[in-house]
Amino acid sequence: MEKASDPQIKLRLPADLKQWIDHQASKNRSSKSSEIVRSVRERQERLVAQRQEPTP
């Protein structure tokens, strides 16, 4: 999903959200990073489909 050369950010999360991401990553056998990217992409796609946000 992502490459080592992709930009990196530090991210602070509420404890409950971090636990949910940890659980989803474990359940889906994926990384925490890929779970966060998947969630953000899904929201992006919904907003673009609703024409609330332009595509970059």
C-alpha positions in Angstrom: 0.0 0.0 0.0 2.7 2.5 0.9 6.4 2.8 0.1 9.3 3.7 2.3 9.7 6.8 0.3 6.2 8.1 1.0 6.0 11.2 3.3 5.8 10.5 7.0 3.9 12.3 9.7 3.7 12.0 13.5 0.1 11.6 14.6 -1.4 11.9 18.0 -4.6 9.9 18.6 -7.0 9.5 21.5 -6.4 6.2 23.3 -9.7 4.7 22.2 -9.0 5.4 18.6 -5.5 3.9 18.8 -6.9 0.8 20.4 -9.5 0.5 17.6 -6.8 0.9 14.9 -4.6 -1.7 16.7 -7.6 -4.1 16.7 -8.4 -3.5 13.0 -4.8 -4.0 12.0 -4.6 -7.2 13.9 -8.0 -8.5 12.6 -7.1 -7.6 9.0 -3.4 -8.7 9.3 -2.2 -5.3 8.1 -0.2 -2.5 9.5 -1.6 0.3 11.6 -0.5 2.7 8.9 -2.4 0.9 6.2 -5.5 0.9 8.4 -5.2 4.6 8.8 -4.7 5.1 5.1 -7.6 2.9 4.3 -9.9 4.9 6.6 -8.8 8.2 5.2 -9.2 7.0 1.6 -12.7 5.7 2.3 -13.7 9.1 3.7 -12.1 10.9 0.8 -13.9 8.7 -1.7 -17.3 9.4 0.0 -16.7 13.1 0.0 -15.7 13.2 -3.6 -18.7 11.1 -4.5 -20.9 13.6 -2.7 -19.0 16.4 -4.5 -18.2 18.0 -1.2 -14.5 18.0 -1.9 -12.6 18.4 -5.1 -10.2 15.7 -6.1 -6.5 16.8 -5.6 
